[in-house]
């Protein structure tokens, strides 16, 4: 779930706040006063930008969280084989490099222009590294390509480039561009265990900029087999269509479609060993889901959902289910998949991974999730049969909106936070004797 704006990132001042007397006093401020203010502000900013590492208990594991500042609304992180990380920022046609635990101040250029937005999941830029990067130096970026003359409208595109260090991409090329123009929800990409690229595209919402209610799509696009919106796509690493996709040869379906009925997915993970494709999907007011994606399956949006319409959405048109807020839309229908898990109320699920490493023994084989609304992560333990066992909130003490999360080659976990003064969070095991530096935070 996401709101129309992010209150944490919006600052306003009442008009007429300064009267003439106040303005005169401000003008008369001495140079010494200004210098002191500058030094104080600078010192405060530096202190805020470089907080001390925090030691805390997190869902059964004692951890140390180090904050690496210097990014603005970071959206995605992925790792190169040497342990360096590439990071994207919303609205930015550049990448950032994390090298030896430090953020390079010089951006990596070469991305095409991306959609410019003020908030929500729109305008996100995702990045993944090719599994054979060591030999081919390929990276992939999913972004929203703005419409000429209509910058508020965009379509999802997948770009491939070579990155061999330095501050510039080469051989930049769009290898797949969807024809689903809309006001833009989220898009994510990942490599499957089969070597294919999976790309999820959110559903078009009611578009205030459209000349007609369906000019650039609506929620029912998720059920339209001739549109990419609301779908999981499966592509070869050159952008072409795999011939074993479930709808290849069916003239009623686009051949790139792998699964349909998706609302607004902000996290996707291909599980090593099993090959399962895990996906988070945001409902409206409630109904956030985890789904295990199967070829050709339909996950129901907007025909079924465990979420209700937003309170302000009296007819359910913005929420997408056309049901008034007090009423529960249908949750089941023949031929439509049920979620692996769902949440009411919505935590605004983002990143998803299943931890397979050895650095955090308590978390091994658990699902780890990011949350925007609750400003924390979450651990879900599984039974031997692979069913949900327990949900355990964690890292709420840090108080950050978790946008993305990846496991580094060394087994440590890195997260990026969805904030104007965003950060990269490095999570590592804490020494057994290290004192807890931050008290546990009450959970929702």
C-alpha positions in Angstrom: 0.0 0.0 0.0 1.2 3.5 -0.6 -0.3 6.9 0.1 -0.6 9.9 -2.2 2.4 11.6 -0.6 5.1 10.8 1.9 4.6 12.9 5.0 8.1 12.3 6.2 9.5 13.9 3.1 7.2 17.0 3.0 8.0 20.2 4.8 5.7 23.2 4.7 5.7 26.6 6.4 2.6 28.8 6.9 2.4 31.8 4.7 3.1 35.1 6.4 5.2 33.4 9.0 7.7 36.2 9.3 6.3 39.7 10.0 8.2 42.9 9.3 9.8 43.0 12.8 11.1 39.4 12.4 12.5 40.1 8.9 14.3 43.2 10.3 15.8 41.2 13.1 16.9 38.6 10.6 18.5 41.2 8.4 20.3 42.7 11.4 21.9 39.4 12.4 25.6 39.9 12.8 28.3 38.0 10.8 29.4 36.4 14.0 25.9 35.1 14.6 25.7 33.8 11.1 29.0 32.1 11.4 28.0 30.4 14.7 24.7 29.3 13.1 26.6 27.8 10.1 29.0 26.0 12.3 26.2 24.6 14.5 24.1 23.5 11.5 27.1 22.0 9.8 28.1 20.1 13.0 24.5 18.9 13.4 24.3 17.8 9.8 27.6 15.9 10.1 26.4 14.2 13.3 23.1 13.3 11.6 24.9 12.1 8.5 27.3 9.8 10.3 25.4 8.2 13.3 27.2 5.7 15.5 26.6 2.0 14.7 23.6 0.6 16.6 23.7 -2.8 18.4 20.3 -4.4 18.9 18.4 -7.7 19.0 16.6 -8.4 15.8 14.2 -11.3 15.6 16.5 -13.6 17.6 19.8 -12.4 16.2 22.1 -9.8 17.8 23.3 -7.4 15.1 25.2 -4.3 14.4 23.7 -1.8 12.0 26.0 0.7 10.4 24.4 3.7 8.5 26.1 4.9 5.3 24.6 8.2 4.3 24.7 10.2 1.1 21.9 8.9 -1.1 18.5 10.5 -1.9 15.5 8.2 -2.2 17.6 5.2 -3.0 15.5 2.5 -4.8 17.7 -0.5 -5.4 21.0 -2.2 -4.6 22.8 -5.1 -6.2 26.3 -6.5 -5.8 29.2 -7.0 -8.1 31.3 -10.2 -7.6 34.1 -8.2 -5.8 31.7 -7.0 -3.1 31.1 -3.5 -4.4 27.5 -2.5 -4.8 25.6 -0.5 -7.4 22.8 1.7 -6.1 20.0 3.5 -7.9 18.1 6.6 -6.7 14.6 7.6 -7.7 14.4 10.2 -10.4 18.1 9.9 -11.1 19.7 9.0 -14.5 22.9 7.9 -12.6 24.1 5.0 -10.5 26.1 5.2 -7.2 28.9 2.9 -6.2 29.6 1.5 -2.8 33.3 0.6 -2.6 35.0 -0.9 0.4 32.0 0.2 2.6 32.2 3.8 1.4 29.9 5.6 -1.0 31.7 7.1 -4.0 30.7 10.8 -4.2 31.0 10.7 -8.0 27.9 9.2 -9.7 28.1 6.7 -12.6 26.6 8.3 -15.7 25.1 6.8 -18.8 21.5 6.0 -18.0 18.8 7.4 -20.2 16.3 10.1 -18.9 13.9 8.7 -16.3 10.5 9.7 -15.1 10.5 12.6 -12.6 8.0 12.2 -9.7 7.5 13.5 -6.2 6.6 10.4 -4.3 5.1 6.9 -4.0 6.5 3.9 -5.9 6.5 5.8 -9.3 9.8 6.6 -10.9 11.7 3.8 -9.3 14.9 2.6 -11.0 15.9 -1.0 -10.4 19.4 -2.5 -11.1 20.6 -6.1 -11.3 24.0 -7.6 -12.2 24.3 -10.4 -14.7 25.2 -13.8 -13.1 28.2 -14.0 -15.5 29.3 -10.4 -14.8 32.9 -11.5 -14.2 33.2 -12.3 -17.9 30.7 -10.1 -19.7 30.5 -7.0 -17.4 26.7 -6.6 -18.1 24.3 -4.9 -15.8 20.5 -4.3 -16.3 18.4 -1.3 -15.3 14.6 -1.2 -15.3 13.2 2.3 -15.4 10.2 4.4 -16.4 10.6 6.0 -19.8 8.8 9.4 -19.9 6.4 10.1 -22.8 7.6 13.0 -25.0 5.6 16.1 -24.2 3.8 14.3 -21.3 6.4 13.7 -18.6 3.8 12.6 -16.1 3.1 9.6 -18.3 5.7 6.8 -18.7 6.2 3.2 -19.8 8.5 0.6 -18.3 11.8 -0.2 -20.1 14.7 -2.6 -19.6 18.1 -1.3 -20.4 21.4 -3.3 -20.7 24.9 -1.8 -20.3 28.5 -2.7 -19.6 30.1 -1.5 -16.4 33.8 -2.1 -16.0 34.5 0.2 -13.2 34.9 4.0 -13.4 32.2 6.5 -13.6 30.5 5.8 -17.0 28.4 3.0 -18.5 29.1 1.9 -22.1 27.1 0.0 -24.7 23.9 1.3 -23.3 20.9 -0.1 -25.0 17.1 -0.5 -24.3 16.5 -4.2 -24.9 12.8 -4.3 -24.0 10.3 -1.4 -24.0 6.7 -2.1 -23.0 3.8 -0.4 -24.7 1.9 0.0 -21.4 1.9 3.7 -20.9 0.5 4.7 -17.5 1.0 7.0 -14.6 3.5 4.4 -13.4 3.5 2.1 -10.4 6.5 0.0 -9.5 8.7 -2.3 -11.7 11.3 -4.8 -10.4 13.7 -7.2 -12.2 15.7 -10.2 -11.1 17.5 -13.1 -12.7 15.9 -16.5 -12.2 17.8 -19.6 -11.5 17.1 -20.5 -15.1 19.1 -17.6 -16.3 16.1 -15.7 -17.6 15.2 -12.1 -16.6 11.9 -11.7 -14.7 10.3 -8.3 -14.8 7.2 -7.3 -12.9 5.2 -4.3 -13.9 2.5 -2.8 -11.7 -1.0 -2.0 -12.7 -2.1 1.3 -14.0 -4.1 3.3 -11.5 -6.8 6.0 -12.1 -4.9 8.6 -14.0 -5.6 12.3 -13.1 -3.6 13.4 -16.2 -5.5 11.3 -18.7 -8.0 12.9 -21.1 -10.4 10.0 -20.5 -10.7 7.5 -17.6 -9.0 4.8 -19.7 -6.6 6.9 -21.8 -3.5 5.2 -20.3 -5.0 2.1 -18.7 -6.8 1.1 -15.5 -6.7 -1.7 -12.9 -8.4 -4.2 -15.2 -5.2 -4.1 -17.3 -3.9 -6.7 -14.9 -6.4 -9.1 -16.4 -5.8 -8.0 -20.0 -3.6 -10.6 -21.7 -2.7 -8.1 -24.4 -1.1 -5.6 -22.0 2.0 -5.8 -19.9 0.7 -3.8 -16.9 -0.1 -6.0 -13.9 2.1 -8.8 -15.1 5.3 -10.8 -14.5 7.3 -10.9 -17.7 10.0 -13.5 -18.6 12.8 -12.4 -21.0 16.1 -13.7 -22.3 19.1 -11.7 -21.3 19.1 -10.0 -24.7 15.5 -8.9 -24.2 14.0 -11.5 -26.6 11.2 -13.8 -25.7 11.9 -17.3 -24.5 10.1 -19.9 -26.6 9.1 -21.9 -23.5 7.1 -19.0 -22.0 3.6 -20.3 -21.1 1.7 -18.2 -23.6 4.0 -18.4 -26.6 2.0 -19.3 -29.7 -1.3 -18.1 -28.1 -2.5 -15.2 -30.2 -4.7 -14.0 -27.3 -1.7 -13.3 -25.0 1.5 -11.3 -25.3 4.3 -13.8 -25.5 6.4 -12.1 -22.8 3.8 -12.7 -20.1 4.7 -15.3 -17.5 2.0 -14.6 -14.9 -0.8 -12.0 -14.4 -3.1 -10.4 -11.9 -0.4 -8.3 -10.1 -1.3 -4.9 -8.5 1.9 -3.2 -7.3 4.9 -5.3 -6.7 8.0 -3.8 -5.0 10.0 -6.9 -4.3 11.0 -10.1 -6.2 13.5 -12.9 -5.4 14.6 -16.1 -7.1 15.4 -18.7 -4.5 18.6 -20.6 -5.0 18.2 -24.4 -5.0 14.5 -24.5 -5.5 14.2 -22.0 -8.3 11.0 -20.6 -6.7 10.1 -17.0 -7.7 8.9 -15.1 -4.7 7.1 -11.7 -5.1 5.6 -9.1 -2.8 2.5 -7.3 -4.0 0.9 -4.3 -2.3 -2.9 -4.2 -1.8 -4.9 -1.1 -1.2 -6.0 -0.7 2.4 -4.8 -4.1 3.6 -4.1 -7.1 1.4 -0.4 -6.9 1.0 0.7 -10.3 -0.2 3.6 -12.7 -0.8 3.1 -14.9 -3.9 5.1 -17.8 -5.3 4.9 -17.2 -9.0 3.9 -20.1 -11.3 4.0 -20.0 -15.1 0.7 -19.0 -16.5 -1.0 -18.4 -13.1 -3.4 -15.6 -12.4 -3.0 -13.9 -9.0 -6.3 -12.2 -9.1 -6.0 -8.4 -9.0 -8.4 -6.6 -9.1 -11.0 -9.4 -9.1 -10.0 -10.7 -5.7 -8.1 -9.0 -2.8 -7.9 -9.1 1.0 -7.6 -5.3 1.0 -10.4 -2.7 1.1 -10.7 0.6 -0.7 -9.0 3.7 0.8 -11.2 5.7 3.1 -11.2 8.7 0.8 -12.1 6.5 -2.3 -15.9 6.4 -1.8 -16.5 4.4 -5.0 -13.4 2.3 -4.9 -12.1 3.5 -8.3 -8.7 4.7 -7.1 -8.2 1.6 -5.0 -9.1 -0.4 -8.1 -11.8 -2.8 -6.8 -14.8 -0.6 -7.4 -16.1 -1.5 -3.9 -16.9 1.2 -1.2 -14.4 1.4 1.7 -16.6 -0.4 4.3 -17.2 -3.4 2.2 -14.8 -6.4 1.7 -14.2 -7.2 -2.0 -14.2 -10.9 -3.0 -11.2 -12.8 -1.7 -11.7 -16.1 -3.8 -12.7 -16.9 -7.3 -12.3 -20.0 -9.5 -9.0 -20.1 -11.4 -7.4 -17.4 -9.3 -4.4 -18.1 -7.0 -4.5 -17.5 -3.3 -1.5 -15.7 -1.8 1.2 -17.6 0.1 0.7 -15.0 2.9 -1.3 -11.7 3.3 -1.3 -8.8 5.7 -4.1 -6.7 7.2 -3.3 -3.9 7.8 -0.8 -3.3 5.0 2.9 -2.9 6.0 3.7 -1.6 2.5 5.9 -4.6 1.7 8.9 -4.0 -0.5 12.0 -6.1 -0.7 12.0 -9.9 -0.2 14.8 -12.4 0.2 15.3 -15.8 1.8 18.5 -15.9 3.9 20.7 -18.9 3.0 24.0 -17.7 4.4 25.8 -18.6 7.7 26.5 -15.1 9.1 23.1 -14.9 10.8 22.3 -18.4 12.1 19.0 -17.4 13.6 17.7 -16.2 10.3 18.8 -19.1 8.1 16.1 -20.2 5.7 13.8 -17.4 6.9 12.0 -14.9 4.6 13.2 -11.4 5.2 11.0 -8.4 4.1 11.2 -4.7 4.0 8.4 -2.4 5.1 7.8 1.3 4.2 4.8 2.0 6.4 6.0 0.4 9.6 9.6 1.6 9.1 11.2 -1.7 9.8 12.0 -5.2 8.4 10.3 -8.4 9.1 11.3 -12.0 9.5 9.0 -14.9 8.6 10.0 -18.4 9.8 8.9 -21.4 7.8 8.0 -25.0 8.8 9.8 -28.0 7.4 7.0 -28.2 4.9 7.7 -24.6 3.8 4.6 -23.1 5.3 4.4 -19.9 7.3 5.2 -20.4 11.0 5.8 -17.0 12.7 6.1 -13.3 11.8 8.7 -11.4 13.7 9.2 -7.6 13.2 12.8 -6.4 13.4 15.0 -3.3 13.1 12.1 -1.1 14.2 14.5 0.6 16.5 16.4 1.9 13.4 13.1 3.6 12.3 13.8 3.6 8.5 11.6 3.0 5.5 13.2 -0.1 3.9 13.0 0.1 0.1 15.4 -2.7 -0.9 17.4 -5.4 0.7 20.1 -7.7 -0.7 22.6 -10.3 0.6 26.2 -9.4 -0.2 28.7 -12.0 -1.5 30.2 -12.2 2.1 26.8 -13.1 3.6 26.1 -9.7 5.2 22.8 -7.9 4.5 22.5 -4.4 3.0 19.3 -2.3 2.9 18.5 1.1 1.3 16.0 3.5 2.9 13.3 5.4 1.1 13.9 8.9 2.4 15.2 12.3 1.1 18.2 11.9 3.5 18.4 8.2 2.6 21.0 5.7 3.6 22.5 2.3 3.1 22.2 0.1 6.1 24.9 -2.5 6.6 23.7 -5.3 8.9 26.3 -7.7 10.4 26.5 -10.0 13.4 27.4 -8.1 16.6 30.0 -9.3 19.0 28.5 -11.4 21.8 29.9 -9.1 24.4 28.8 -5.9 22.7 26.2 -4.0 24.8 22.8 -3.3 23.3 22.8 0.4 22.3 19.1 0.8 21.5 16.1 -0.5 23.3 13.5 -2.6 21.6 10.7 -0.6 20.0 7.0 -1.5 20.5 5.6 -3.3 17.5 2.4 -2.9 15.7 
